[in-house]
Amino acid sequence: MALDRFSLNQATVKYASLETAVRVTVDAGIPSIGLWREPVAEFGLEASARAVRDAGLRVSSLCRGGFFTHVEGPDRRAAMDDNRRAIEEAATLGAPTLVLVVGGLPHGSRDLVGARSRVADALAELAPSARAGGVSLAIEALHPMYAADRAVVSSLSQALDLAQQFDARDVQVVVDTFHIWWEPDLAAQVARAGRGGRIASYQVCDWVTPIAPDALLSRGYPGDGHIDFAAFTRLVVEAGYAGDIEMEIFRQEVWDDDPTVVARHAAATYEEHVAPYL
Amino acid sequence: MALDRFSLNQATVKYASLETAVRVTVDAGIPSIGLWREPVAEFGLEASARAVRDAGLRVSSLCRGGFFTHVEGPDRRAAMDDNRRAIEEAATLGAPTLVLVVGGLPHGSRDLVGARSRVADALAELAPSARAGGVSLAIEALHPMYAADRAVVSSLSQALDLAQQFDARDVQVVVDTFHIWWEPDLAAQVARAGRGGRIASYQVCDWVTPIAPDALLSRGYPGDGHIDFAAFTRLVVEAGYAGDIEMEIFRQEVWDDDPTVVARHAAATYEEHVAPYL
């Protein structure tokens, strides 16, 4: 019962094959999994869909689309085509949502305002494909420390400003503790996301200090860092979110660990720091 | 003429004594300096005030007060006393403003909302001392990546929400490119800061990727990173700010360099990337 909404994001066991990721998830008593395109492609799209279905797992999300901040041209066209493929993959896998990491500044550009406006353009172009595929696009605000090189959407507030330009069935947001825990008006923004029916996913992992030498890998299990998961989870509950809750940890020590151990520890920290507040 | 508003923040030549910092600043043709309490204390407060005065330099700011997020008790009382001393030091040095780095979460605490409310309490307690000393308190929003361990004020918007609870003579804000360049509504917030007469200081340094292994030291000279200094500086000009513009760079390679070279290179990058937009 305590794990009934828990989902293990595949990136938490990054070096495991899809087959292994599915096995350790099931073995840990976790009913749902968040998939990534690369290991899915490696195992085969249809084979992956079958593997998770045969294992009785839900697919909570597919990571990831996005990276569409380029100015118009061949690179942008390639990105849009790739995003359409990602939507189809999500549909095939039974994932209700495709997580979008929107991309940073194009190489050599300092035009942050322009890059952000091209995110809105890309969403407008992709929304019909999402609707056709029965998949929502979930804008993930990344921590502002990734604004230059990963995602020019830097807060939940900004993600919602973007999402609200579209139908709530098509464009939603990810609420990820690691990326937005610092946001000064967090409570108001989570409530706003809930009111609009915009929360596609609640993702949990902790903010650990000092920041890792590779800042991308500076995450931890809930309880290992500074985030108040009780308070955060209550906000998400009060906002009406009733879907799966993913744990997605990028951290070298976690990746180097045995995936069976990682899945069990992820489940244990979820049961301790998140589940009691649902 | 091009350097007439430029100020070298002493932290940019961190390993130089106050005497050396003053000398390299003057030698580079820079008319103003931002001082730090530690090297000032080392050289002596009165001696430092005399040294900058004799050199004909303005003092654009004193860094730093703050670190007052503790719950009530001896640590908080010590912090408040220390901040009152810092205000007096700023007055003695002829610095118009004391820069505040407000502090992170108290050790072991995950109560971000509480820590933020105690910042407001501390400002209320210190504002009369600031008024008496003829010094403004300048809240510096630090990049959200420092929210846990350095400063729970994470955006210009939040800094202004705090400042506006007080008289604009007493509590102002720092506009620092490195910390807030990612802010989605930057233009509106800079304009708001200007309208309220709240800009105590404009500080320039660049956001360089990848983030340095020690994330505190991930800054660069203007032009070395991703920030559009033309656009940013225009916002500050349009907001009516007419004071000194400091360059403050925390970066190991810069600190390891000859301070004479650093001061000249700082002036050159200011002349290239900032001065033309004033």
Interface residues (C-beta under 8 A of the other chain):
Chain A: L105 R110 D111 L112 V113 R116 H143 P144 M145 A147 A148 D149 S154 S155 S157 Q158 D161 W181 W182 E183 P184 W207 T209 P210 I211 P213 D214 A215 G225 H226 I227 D228 A231
Chain B: L105 R110 D111 L112 V113 R116 H143 P144 M145 A147 A148 D149 S154 S155 S157 Q158 D161 W181 W182 E183 P184 W207 T209 P210 I211 P213 D214 A215 G225 H226 I227 D228 A231
